[in-house]
Amino acid sequence: MTTPQAQAPAIRVQGIEKSFKDLHVLRGVDFDVTAGSIFALLGSNGAGKTTLVRILSTLLKADAGTATVHGFDVAAKAGDVRESISLTGQFAAVDEVLTGRENLVLVAKLRHLTNSAAIADELLARFSLTEAGGRRAGTYSGGMRRRLDIAMSLIGDPPIIFLDEPTTGLDPQARIEVWQTVKQLAKGGTTVLLTTQYLDEAEQLADRIAILHKGTIIQNGTLGELKQLLPAAKAEYVEKQPSLEEVFLALVGDTGETDTADGDRSDDIAAAGKESR
């Protein structure tokens, strides 16, 4: 029998706001993340994605609103939240002087785990890095370095992992390697909150996608639900479904414009939707 606790979302965000002096970064963000799923927070640079991740990982305090991670309030139970998560930032945080295996052993020891050598060997095998485990991490390719970074994040088996722009600066092959790693995490039951500005990344990975624009979630749904927001295009009697890129651009409008008041946003979205048709 499923308990009420098991039914609760792994992450719940309600009305989160954050400003830096006169700059309003988050303007009331709301969403839930189902346990064991991949949730993509999709938005342009400056949309507030990293700020939100920093709040959820207890590195930053919100000005208003509430958030729970693994059932713990991020403001009142910060220590419990930190024990339940792992955070991988935009750039791989590996020691390039140490070997891949030594990086993993070091993190395991810092977490006061007694079987650090066995943990390192298991993760090297899990992320297809066994042959490279004895090499300095500085000799790794971008994709290998990012896989090692994610492997280090999983030491201690956190149920929730935040991946903030995990494929920034990677070549196409390395991106595919990271995508495969993320899919494996979710298959193993790990909840993944992924921030990205790459539309194809969200399309490939996410069970659910929330579009963050000018500090608010303007749409939240599955890929299929988002595509239904635009009518299918027809060319020579062949129906063409809208791509995620078309949906995204129709929703956020011209990102080069200056910020409009919240009351004008719905008009902007509607106008953008008409133009894409």
Secondary structure, 3 states (H helix, E strand, C coil): CCCHHHHCCCEEEEEEEEEECCEEEEEEEEEEECCCCEEEEECCCCCCHHHHHHHHCCCCCCCEEEEEECCEECCCCHHHHHHHEEEECCCCCCCCCCEHHHHHHHHHHHCCCCCHHHHHHHHHHHCCCCCCCCCEHHHCCHHHHHHHHHHHHCCCCCCEEEEECCCCCCCHHHHHHHHHHHHHHHHCCCEEEEEECCHHHHHHHCCEEEEEECCEEEEEECHHHHHCCCCCEEECCEEECCCHHHHHHHHHCCCCCCCCCHHHHHHHHHHHHHHHC
